[in-house]
Amino acid sequence: MDNTEEYLLEFKGYNFERSLVKIHIVERVDDFEIRDDDVLIITYPKSGTIWTQQILSLIYFEGHRNRTEDIKTIDRAPFFEYNIHNLDFIKMPSPRLFASHLPYYLVPKGLKNKKAK
């Protein structure tokens, strides 16, 4: 008996871990408003994503000066598709840092048209 649907959520050919993702968030990713100064860290799983999040967030937010190194990395550079802390991405101040494991065909349309990095 195959119970993959219990653990995986298939969306447009990509499998998400069901316990971490909310379908309403994934369905709206395509239309998410990207700002020109947004930075997205898009990587394969297990390829140094957390290290990259940590390094970039400390550089961007000058953690050694602002004491932002005490804020969890997942809150400084949250995963776009796994908003596990229910952060309001729209209200986040610029520059916003995001991490993602989404394939290119699922990233927001604005990322392909704007100056975001």
CNS distance restraints for C-alpha pairs under 8 A (distance, minus, plus):
assign (resid   3 and name CA) (resid   7 and name CA) 7.39 0.50 0.50
assign (resid   4 and name CA) (resid   8 and name CA) 5.68 0.50 0.50
assign (resid   5 and name CA) (resid   9 and name CA) 6.33 0.50 0.50
assign (resid   6 and name CA) (resid  18 and name CA) 7.37 0.50 0.50
assign (resid   7 and name CA) (resid  17 and name CA) 6.07 0.50 0.50
assign (resid   7 and name CA) (resid  18 and name CA) 5.29 0.50 0.50
assign (resid   7 and name CA) (resid  19 and name CA) 6.98 0.50 0.50
assign (resid   8 and name CA) (resid  15 and name CA) 5.94 0.50 0.50
assign (resid   8 and name CA) (resid  16 and name CA) 5.55 0.50 0.50
assign (resid   8 and name CA) (resid  17 and name CA) 4.89 0.50 0.50
assign (resid   8 and name CA) (resid  18 and name CA) 4.90 0.50 0.50
assign (resid   9 and name CA) (resid  15 and name CA) 5.48 0.50 0.50
assign (resid   9 and name CA) (resid  16 and name CA) 5.03 0.50 0.50
assign (resid   9 and name CA) (resid  17 and name CA) 6.21 0.50 0.50
assign (resid   9 and name CA) (resid  18 and name CA) 5.17 0.50 0.50
assign (resid  10 and name CA) (resid  14 and name CA) 5.52 0.50 0.50
assign (resid  10 and name CA) (resid  15 and name CA) 4.45 0.50 0.50
assign (resid  10 and name CA) (resid  16 and name CA) 6.31 0.50 0.50
assign (resid  11 and name CA) (resid  15 and name CA) 6.36 0.50 0.50
assign (resid  11 and name CA) (resid  16 and name CA) 7.56 0.50 0.50
assign (resid  16 and name CA) (resid  20 and name CA) 7.89 0.50 0.50
assign (resid  16 and name CA) (resid  21 and name CA) 6.74 0.50 0.50
assign (resid  17 and name CA) (resid  21 and name CA) 6.40 0.50 0.50
assign (resid  18 and name CA) (resid  22 and name CA) 7.68 0.50 0.50
assign (resid  20 and name CA) (resid  82 and name CA) 6.05 0.50 0.50
assign (resid  20 and name CA) (resid  84 and name CA) 6.77 0.50 0.50
assign (resid  21 and name CA) (resid  25 and name CA) 7.65 0.50 0.50
assign (resid  21 and name CA) (resid  26 and name CA) 7.49 0.50 0.50
assign (resid  21 and name CA) (resid  81 and name CA) 6.81 0.50 0.50
assign (resid  21 and name CA) (resid  82 and name CA) 5.27 0.50 0.50
assign (resid  21 and name CA) (resid  83 and name CA) 7.50 0.50 0.50
assign (resid  21 and name CA) (resid  84 and name CA) 7.74 0.50 0.50
assign (resid  22 and name CA) (resid  26 and name CA) 6.61 0.50 0.50
assign (resid  22 and name CA) (resid  82 and name CA) 7.45 0.50 0.50
assign (resid  23 and name CA) (resid  27 and name CA) 6.07 0.50 0.50
assign (resid  24 and name CA) (resid  28 and name CA) 6.46 0.50 0.50
assign (resid  25 and name CA) (resid  29 and name CA) 6.34 0.50 0.50
assign (resid  25 and name CA) (resid  81 and name CA) 6.76 0.50 0.50
assign (resid  25 and name CA) (resid  83 and name CA) 7.98 0.50 0.50
assign (resid  26 and name CA) (resid  81 and name CA) 5.99 0.50 0.50
assign (resid  28 and name CA) (resid  32 and name CA) 6.42 0.50 0.50
assign (resid  29 and name CA) (resid  81 and name CA) 7.33 0.50 0.50
assign (resid  29 and name CA) (resid 106 and name CA) 7.58 0.50 0.50
assign (resid  29 and name CA) (resid 107 and name CA) 6.82 0.50 0.50
assign (resid  29 and name CA) (resid 108 and name CA) 5.53 0.50 0.50
assign (resid  30 and name CA) (resid 106 and name CA) 6.63 0.50 0.50
assign (resid  30 and name CA) (resid 107 and name CA) 6.17 0.50 0.50
assign (resid  30 and name CA) (resid 108 and name CA) 4.04 0.50 0.50
assign (resid  30 and name CA) (resid 109 and name CA) 5.57 0.50 0.50
assign (resid  31 and name CA) (resid 108 and name CA) 5.89 0.50 0.50
assign (resid  31 and name CA) (resid 109 and name CA) 6.43 0.50 0.50
assign (resid  31 and name CA) (resid 110 and name CA) 7.51 0.50 0.50
assign (resid  32 and name CA) (resid 108 and name CA) 5.84 0.50 0.50
assign (resid  32 and name CA) (resid 109 and name CA) 7.73 0.50 0.50
assign (resid  32 and name CA) (resid 110 and name CA) 7.34 0.50 0.50
assign (resid  33 and name CA) (resid 108 and name CA) 7.74 0.50 0.50
assign (resid  33 and name CA) (resid 110 and name CA) 6.39 0.50 0.50
assign (resid  34 and name CA) (resid  38 and name CA) 6.67 0.50 0.50
assign (resid  34 and name CA) (resid 108 and name CA) 7.48 0.50 0.50
assign (resid  34 and name CA) (resid 110 and name CA) 5.29 0.50 0.50
assign (resid  34 and name CA) (resid 111 and name CA) 6.12 0.50 0.50
assign (resid  34 and name CA) (resid 114 and name CA) 7.22 0.50 0.50
assign (resid  34 and name CA) (resid 116 and name CA) 7.23 0.50 0.50
assign (resid  35 and name CA) (resid 114 and name CA) 7.21 0.50 0.50
assign (resid  35 and name CA) (resid 115 and name CA) 7.77 0.50 0.50
assign (resid  35 and name CA) (resid 116 and name CA) 6.47 0.50 0.50
assign (resid  36 and name CA) (resid 114 and name CA) 5.67 0.50 0.50
assign (resid  36 and name CA) (resid 115 and name CA) 4.67 0.50 0.50
assign (resid  36 and name CA) (resid 116 and name CA) 4.61 0.50 0.50
assign (resid  37 and name CA) (resid  94 and name CA) 6.82 0.50 0.50
assign (resid  37 and name CA) (resid  95 and name CA) 5.42 0.50 0.50
assign (resid  37 and name CA) (resid  96 and name CA) 7.25 0.50 0.50
assign (resid  37 and name CA) (resid 115 and name CA) 6.92 0.50 0.50
assign (resid  37 and name CA) (resid 116 and name CA) 5.29 0.50 0.50
assign (resid  37 and name CA) (resid 117 and name CA) 7.28 0.50 0.50
assign (resid  38 and name CA) (resid  94 and name CA) 7.11 0.50 0.50
assign (resid  38 and name CA) (resid  95 and name CA) 5.44 0.50 0.50
assign (resid  38 and name CA) (resid  96 and name CA) 4.95 0.50 0.50
assign (resid  38 and name CA) (resid  97 and name CA) 6.09 0.50 0.50
assign (resid  38 and name CA) (resid  98 and name CA) 7.82 0.50 0.50
assign (resid  38 and name CA) (resid 116 and name CA) 4.91 0.50 0.50
assign (resid  38 and name CA) (resid 117 and name CA) 6.38 0.50 0.50
assign (resid  39 and name CA) (resid  95 and name CA) 7.26 0.50 0.50
assign (resid  39 and name CA) (resid  96 and name CA) 6.24 0.50 0.50
assign (resid  39 and name CA) (resid  97 and name CA) 4.87 0.50 0.50
assign (resid  39 and name CA) (resid  98 and name CA) 6.31 0.50 0.50
assign (resid  39 and name CA) (resid 116 and name CA) 5.81 0.50 0.50
assign (resid  39 and name CA) (resid 117 and name CA) 4.75 0.50 0.50
assign (resid  40 and name CA) (resid  97 and name CA) 5.87 0.50 0.50
assign (resid  40 and name CA) (resid  98 and name CA) 4.76 0.50 0.50
assign (resid  40 and name CA) (resid  99 and name CA) 5.56 0.50 0.50
assign (resid  40 and name CA) (resid 100 and name CA) 7.21 0.50 0.50
assign (resid  40 and name CA) (resid 116 and name CA) 7.58 0.50 0.50
assign (resid  40 and name CA) (resid 117 and name CA) 6.16 0.50 0.50
assign (resid  41 and name CA) (resid  49 and name CA) 7.39 0.50 0.50
assign (resid  41 and name CA) (resid  52 and name CA) 7.60 0.50 0.50
assign (resid  41 and name CA) (resid  53 and name CA) 7.30 0.50 0.50
assign (resid  41 and name CA) (resid  97 and name CA) 7.60 0.50 0.50
assign (resid  41 and name CA) (resid  98 and name CA) 6.07 0.50 0.50
assign (resid  41 and name CA) (resid  99 and name CA) 4.49 0.50 0.50
assign (resid  41 and name CA) (resid 100 and name CA) 6.15 0.50 0.50
assign (resid  42 and name CA) (resid  99 and name CA) 5.80 0.50 0.50
assign (resid  42 and name CA) (resid 100 and name CA) 4.79 0.50 0.50
assign (resid  42 and name CA) (resid 101 and name CA) 5.64 0.50 0.50
assign (resid  42 and name CA) (resid 102 and name CA) 7.01 0.50 0.50
assign (resid  43 and name CA) (resid  47 and name CA) 6.73 0.50 0.50
assign (resid  43 and name CA) (resid  49 and name CA) 6.39 0.50 0.50
assign (resid  43 and name CA) (resid  99 and name CA) 7.84 0.50 0.50
assign (resid  43 and name CA) (resid 100 and name CA) 6.47 0.50 0.50
assign (resid  43 and name CA) (resid 101 and name CA) 5.32 0.50 0.50
assign (resid  43 and name CA) (resid 102 and name CA) 7.90 0.50 0.50
assign (resid  44 and name CA) (resid  49 and name CA) 7.91 0.50 0.50
assign (resid  44 and name CA) (resid 101 and name CA) 5.62 0.50 0.50
assign (resid  45 and name CA) (resid  49 and name CA) 7.29 0.50 0.50
assign (resid  45 and name CA) (resid 101 and name CA) 6.31 0.50 0.50
assign (resid  48 and name CA) (resid  52 and name CA) 6.22 0.50 0.50
assign (resid  49 and name CA) (resid  53 and name CA) 6.08 0.50 0.50
assign (resid  49 and name CA) (resid  99 and name CA) 7.48 0.50 0.50
assign (resid  50 and name CA) (resid  54 and name CA) 6.09 0.50 0.50
assign (resid  50 and name CA) (resid  73 and name CA) 7.77 0.50 0.50
assign (resid  51 and name CA) (resid  55 and name CA) 6.17 0.50 0.50
assign (resid  52 and name CA) (resid  56 and name CA) 5.99 0.50 0.50
assign (resid  53 and name CA) (resid  57 and name CA) 5.88 0.50 0.50
assign (resid  53 and name CA) (resid  73 and name CA) 6.74 0.50 0.50
assign (resid  53 and name CA) (resid  77 and name CA) 5.94 0.50 0.50
assign (resid  53 and name CA) (resid  99 and name CA) 7.07 0.50 0.50
assign (resid  54 and name CA) (resid  58 and name CA) 6.18 0.50 0.50
assign (resid  54 and name CA) (resid  73 and name CA) 5.94 0.50 0.50
assign (resid  54 and name CA) (resid  77 and name CA) 7.94 0.50 0.50
assign (resid  55 and name CA) (resid  59 and name CA) 6.30 0.50 0.50
assign (resid  56 and name CA) (resid  60 and name CA) 5.98 0.50 0.50
assign (resid  57 and name CA) (resid  61 and name CA) 5.77 0.50 0.50
assign (resid  57 and name CA) (resid  62 and name CA) 7.74 0.50 0.50
assign (resid  57 and name CA) (resid  63 and name CA) 7.62 0.50 0.50
assign (resid  57 and name CA) (resid  73 and name CA) 7.58 0.50 0.50
assign (resid  57 and name CA) (resid  76 and name CA) 6.22 0.50 0.50
assign (resid  57 and name CA) (resid  77 and name CA) 6.54 0.50 0.50
assign (resid  57 and name CA) (resid  97 and name CA) 7.17 0.50 0.50
assign (resid  58 and name CA) (resid  62 and name CA) 5.23 0.50 0.50
assign (resid  58 and name CA) (resid  63 and name CA) 4.71 0.50 0.50
assign (resid  58 and name CA) (resid  64 and name CA) 7.40 0.50 0.50
assign (resid  58 and name CA) (resid  68 and name CA) 7.45 0.50 0.50
assign (resid  58 and name CA) (resid  69 and name CA) 6.68 0.50 0.50
assign (resid  59 and name CA) (resid  63 and name CA) 7.02 0.50 0.50
assign (resid  60 and name CA) (resid  95 and name CA) 7.81 0.50 0.50
assign (resid  61 and name CA) (resid  66 and name CA) 7.17 0.50 0.50
assign (resid  61 and name CA) (resid  68 and name CA) 6.86 0.50 0.50
assign (resid  62 and name CA) (resid  66 and name CA) 6.09 0.50 0.50
assign (resid  62 and name CA) (resid  68 and name CA) 7.44 0.50 0.50
assign (resid  63 and name CA) (resid  67 and name CA) 5.07 0.50 0.50
assign (resid  63 and name CA) (resid  68 and name CA) 4.51 0.50 0.50
assign (resid  63 and name CA) (resid  69 and name CA) 4.90 0.50 0.50
assign (resid  64 and name CA) (resid  68 and name CA) 7.32 0.50 0.50
assign (resid  64 and name CA) (resid  69 and name CA) 6.89 0.50 0.50
assign (resid  69 and name CA) (resid  73 and name CA) 7.91 0.50 0.50
assign (resid  71 and name CA) (resid  75 and name CA) 6.79 0.50 0.50
assign (resid  71 and name CA) (resid  76 and name CA) 6.87 0.50 0.50
assign (resid  72 and name CA) (resid  76 and name CA) 6.56 0.50 0.50
assign (resid  73 and name CA) (resid  77 and name CA) 5.98 0.50 0.50
assign (resid  73 and name CA) (resid  78 and name CA) 7.40 0.50 0.50
assign (resid  74 and name CA) (resid  78 and name CA) 4.58 0.50 0.50
assign (resid  74 and name CA) (resid  79 and name CA) 7.00 0.50 0.50
assign (resid  75 and name CA) (resid  85 and name CA) 7.65 0.50 0.50
assign (resid  75 and name CA) (resid  87 and name CA) 7.87 0.50 0.50
assign (resid  76 and name CA) (resid  97 and name CA) 6.98 0.50 0.50
assign (resid  77 and name CA) (resid  96 and name CA) 7.55 0.50 0.50
assign (resid  77 and name CA) (resid  97 and name CA) 4.77 0.50 0.50
assign (resid  77 and name CA) (resid  98 and name CA) 4.74 0.50 0.50
assign (resid  77 and name CA) (resid  99 and name CA) 6.12 0.50 0.50
assign (resid  78 and name CA) (resid  82 and name CA) 7.78 0.50 0.50
assign (resid  78 and name CA) (resid  83 and name CA) 6.85 0.50 0.50
assign (resid  78 and name CA) (resid  97 and name CA) 7.18 0.50 0.50
assign (resid  78 and name CA) (resid  98 and name CA) 5.16 0.50 0.50
assign (resid  78 and name CA) (resid  99 and name CA) 5.85 0.50 0.50
assign (resid  79 and name CA) (resid  83 and name CA) 6.17 0.50 0.50
assign (resid  79 and name CA) (resid  98 and name CA) 5.68 0.50 0.50
assign (resid  79 and name CA) (resid  99 and name CA) 4.48 0.50 0.50
assign (resid  79 and name CA) (resid 100 and name CA) 5.24 0.50 0.50
assign (resid  80 and name CA) (resid  98 and name CA) 5.83 0.50 0.50
assign (resid  80 and name CA) (resid  99 and name CA) 5.93 0.50 0.50
assign (resid  80 and name CA) (resid 100 and name CA) 5.55 0.50 0.50
assign (resid  81 and name CA) (resid 100 and name CA) 6.65 0.50 0.50
assign (resid  81 and name CA) (resid 102 and name CA) 7.63 0.50 0.50
assign (resid  83 and name CA) (resid  87 and name CA) 6.61 0.50 0.50
assign (resid  88 and name CA) (resid  92 and name CA) 6.60 0.50 0.50
assign (resid  92 and name CA) (resid  96 and name CA) 6.61 0.50 0.50
assign (resid 102 and name CA) (resid 106 and name CA) 6.02 0.50 0.50
assign (resid 102 and name CA) (resid 107 and name CA) 6.28 0.50 0.50
assign (resid 103 and name CA) (resid 107 and name CA) 6.76 0.50 0.50
assign (resid 107 and name CA) (resid 111 and name CA) 6.99 0.50 0.50
assign (resid 108 and name CA) (resid 112 and name CA) 7.48 0.50 0.50
assign (resid 109 and name CA) (resid 113 and name CA) 6.88 0.50 0.50
assign (resid 110 and name CA) (resid 114 and name CA) 5.74 0.50 0.50
assign (resid 111 and name CA) (resid 115 and name CA) 7.54 0.50 0.50
assign (resid 111 and name CA) (resid 116 and name CA) 6.24 0.50 0.50
